Amino acid sequence: MQYRTLGRTGVTVSTLSLGAMNFGAIGRTTQDEATAIVDAALEAGINVIDTADMYGQGESEEMVGRAIAGRRDDVVLATKVFNPMGDERNHRGSSRRWITTELENSLRRLDVDHVDLYQIHRADPTTSDEETLSALTDLQRAGKIRYVGSSTYPAHRIVQAQWAARENHLTRFVTEQPPYSILQRGIESHVLPVTEQYGMGVLVWSPLAGGFLSGAIRAGQENTTHRATLLPDRFGPDAPATASKLDAVEKLVALADEAGLTLIQLALGFATAHPGVTSAIIGPRTLDHLRSQLAAADTVLTADVLDAIDEIVAPGVDLAPEEKFDTPPSLLEKSLRRR
């Protein structure tokens, strides 16, 4: 396992992080399976576990808490807040009212007295950065969180939040968690230059592009992955970008074979090769999935291989821009950009 410093925090983290979104109902992963995955990940040198309140409506946090019991201090523990937790209209968002309440819920589910990294899961258009950062500052001073971060923020909101922290003497986001893979390289053109400028750690999610870069989704074969069943509009055969992604995957498979690598090693090696990326979050549903991904722990791609990837998917290009969670709504809905 390789290690890097998380932004300017001084905290050392593994270049692969364990994402727990699939623990529980979402991925149909049982507690015993989740504990085995955590055991194997920690044994391999992974020291970051990332979850969120909304994964299984708290189930993932509960399972992570049980899996790390007795070894809390060995884990850089990260969770998130923002997405709806039930039907109550104020049980969501990044207001002081909800953040303060939901952190206590997360601590209870995780069975810990603090989290190392508390992240705002998405930029909230209805809440000011001052409101959010003020609440996070108070929670940090109370010892309930160590650091704060953002997740899937567009570049302008990252900058806006940094300025709000500076102008109001509040704690600032020290990390960002954006989507990034060979098939989704858009952050190279806008987010990564900003995070590098502010010295932020970057934990990228979906480096295997939801299965397209794991070898599970190939041209000419039926896509029976769990993700395709769960999200057919993004991973099904009729999804807008499926054809272009499958075409790129076939070229990447040939490149990986030529380089003596698996497609997973190529994909994860690419994600961690960018100097602006600190760690890539893997989200295995099974122990076999984890083992195949751990094979990339020490993968370092040569310049020739990285150049060949650039020829297949150009730097800064998203093959499926409609899948981006930080795209301004007006780019996707024409009525929002016309009077």
Long-range contacts (C-beta under 8 A, 24 or more apart in sequence): 1-44, 1-45, 1-46, 1-297, 1-298, 2-272, 2-297, 2-298, 3-45, 4-278, 4-279, 5-201, 5-278, 6-76, 6-147, 6-174, 6-175, 6-201, 6-278, 6-279, 7-174, 7-175, 7-199, 7-200, 7-201, 7-278, 8-174, 8-199, 9-147, 9-174, 9-201, 11-76, 11-116, 11-147, 12-47, 13-47, 13-48, 13-76, 13-201, 13-278, 13-279, 14-45, 14-46, 14-47, 14-48, 14-279, 15-272, 15-278, 15-279, 15-280, 15-297, 16-46, 16-268, 16-272, 16-279, 16-280, 16-281, 16-282, 16-293, 16-294, 16-296, 16-297, 17-46, 17-48, 17-49, 17-50, 17-78, 17-203, 17-279, 17-280, 17-281, 17-282, 18-46, 18-48, 18-49, 18-50, 18-281, 18-282, 18-283, 18-284, 19-50, 19-51, 19-205, 19-281, 19-282, 19-283, 20-49, 20-50, 20-51, 20-55, 20-60, 20-61, 20-63, 20-64, 20-283, 21-51, 21-52, 21-55, 21-60, 21-283, 22-283, 22-284, 22-285, 23-51, 23-55, 23-56, 23-59, 23-60, 23-63, 23-64, 24-55, 24-56, 24-59, 24-60, 24-62, 24-63, 25-56, 25-59, 26-55, 26-56, 26-60, 26-230, 27-226, 27-283, 27-285, 28-226, 28-285, 29-63, 29-285, 29-286, 31-63, 31-66, 31-67, 33-286, 33-287, 34-63, 34-64, 34-66, 34-67, 35-63, 35-66, 35-67, 36-287, 37-67, 37-284, 37-286, 37-287, 37-290, 38-64, 38-67, 38-68, 39-67, 40-287, 40-290, 40-291, 40-294, 41-290, 41-294, 42-71, 42-74, 42-75, 44-294, 44-297, 45-297, 47-74, 47-75, 47-76, 48-75, 48-76, 48-78, 48-203, 48-279, 48-281, 49-75, 49-76, 49-77, 49-78, 50-78, 50-79, 50-80, 50-117, 50-177, 50-203, 50-281, 51-78, 51-79, 51-80, 51-110, 52-79, 52-80, 52-81, 52-83, 52-119, 52-121, 53-79, 53-80, 53-81, 53-83, 53-85, 53-102, 53-105, 53-106, 53-109, 54-80, 54-82, 54-83, 54-84, 54-85, 54-121, 57-85, 57-86, 58-85, 58-105, 58-106, 58-109, 61-106, 61-109, 61-110, 62-109, 62-110, 64-110, 65-109, 65-110, 65-111, 65-112, 66-111, 69-111, 72-112, 75-116, 76-116, 76-117, 77-110, 77-112, 77-115, 77-116, 77-117, 78-115, 78-116, 78-117, 78-118, 78-119, 78-149, 78-203, 79-106, 79-110, 79-115, 79-117, 79-118, 79-119, 80-118, 80-119, 80-120, 80-121, 80-151, 81-106, 81-118, 81-119, 81-120, 81-121, 82-120, 82-121, 82-122, 82-124, 82-151, 83-121, 83-122, 93-124, 93-126, 93-127, 94-120, 94-124, 94-127, 94-131, 94-132, 95-124, 95-127, 95-131, 95-132, 95-135, 96-131, 96-132, 96-134, 96-135, 99-132, 99-135, 99-136, 99-139, 100-135, 100-139, 103-139, 103-144, 103-145, 107-144, 113-143, 113-144, 114-143, 114-144, 114-145, 114-146, 115-144, 115-145, 115-146, 116-145, 116-146, 116-147, 117-145, 117-146, 117-147, 117-148, 117-149, 117-175, 118-145, 118-147, 118-148, 118-149, 119-148, 119-149, 119-150, 119-151, 119-175, 119-177, 120-148, 120-149, 120-150, 120-151, 120-153, 120-173, 121-151, 121-152, 122-151, 122-152, 122-153, 122-325, 123-150, 123-152, 123-153, 123-154, 123-157, 123-326, 128-164, 129-157, 129-160, 129-161, 129-164, 129-165, 130-164, 130-168, 130-170, 132-161, 133-161, 133-164, 133-165, 133-168, 133-170, 133-171, 133-172, 134-168, 134-170, 136-170, 136-171, 137-170, 137-171, 140-171, 147-174, 147-175, 148-172, 148-173, 148-174, 149-173, 149-174, 149-175, 149-176, 149-177, 149-200, 149-201, 149-203, 150-175, 150-176, 150-177, 151-176, 151-177, 151-178, 151-205, 152-177, 152-178, 152-179, 152-325, 152-326, 153-178, 153-191, 153-326, 154-190, 154-191, 154-326, 154-327, 154-328, 155-190, 155-191, 155-193, 155-194, 158-191, 158-194, 158-195, 158-198, 158-200, 159-194, 162-198, 172-198, 173-200, 174-200, 174-201, 175-200, 175-201, 175-202, 175-203, 175-278, 176-200, 176-201, 176-202, 176-203, 177-202, 177-203, 177-204, 177-205, 177-281, 178-202, 178-204, 178-205, 178-326, 179-204, 179-205, 179-206, 179-324, 179-325, 180-204, 180-205, 180-206, 180-207, 180-271, 180-274, 180-277, 180-280, 181-206, 181-207, 181-208, 181-209, 181-212, 181-213, 181-267, 181-270, 181-271, 182-209, 182-213, 182-248, 182-252, 182-266, 182-267, 182-270, 182-271, 182-309, 182-312, 182-313, 183-209, 183-212, 183-213, 183-245, 183-248, 183-249, 183-313, 183-318, 183-319, 183-320, 184-209, 184-318, 184-319, 184-320, 184-323, 184-324, 185-313, 185-314, 185-315, 185-316, 185-317, 185-318, 186-316, 186-317, 186-318, 186-321, 186-324, 188-274, 188-315, 188-316, 189-315, 189-316, 191-326, 192-274, 192-276, 192-277, 193-276, 195-276, 196-275, 196-276, 201-278, 201-279, 202-276, 202-277, 202-278, 202-279, 203-278, 203-279, 203-280, 203-281, 204-271, 204-277, 204-279, 204-280, 204-281, 205-281, 205-283, 206-281, 207-267, 207-268, 207-270, 207-271, 207-280, 207-281, 207-282, 208-264, 208-267, 208-268, 208-282, 208-293, 209-245, 209-267, 210-234, 210-235, 211-235, 212-245, 212-246, 212-249, 213-249, 213-252, 213-263, 213-264, 213-266, 213-267, 214-263, 214-264, 214-267, 214-289, 214-292, 215-253, 215-262, 215-263, 215-264, 217-246, 217-249, 218-246, 218-249, 218-250, 218-253, 219-246, 219-247, 219-249, 219-250, 226-285, 234-320, 234-323, 239-320, 240-320, 240-322, 241-319, 241-320, 241-321, 241-322, 241-323, 244-319, 244-320, 245-319, 245-320, 248-312, 248-313, 248-319, 251-312, 252-309, 252-312, 255-305, 255-308, 255-309, 255-312, 259-301, 259-302, 259-305, 261-299, 262-292, 262-295, 262-296, 264-292, 264-293, 264-295, 264-296, 265-295, 265-296, 265-299, 266-299, 266-301, 266-305, 266-309, 267-296, 268-293, 268-296, 268-299, 269-296, 269-299, 269-300, 269-301, 270-301, 270-306, 270-309, 272-299, 273-300, 273-301, 273-306
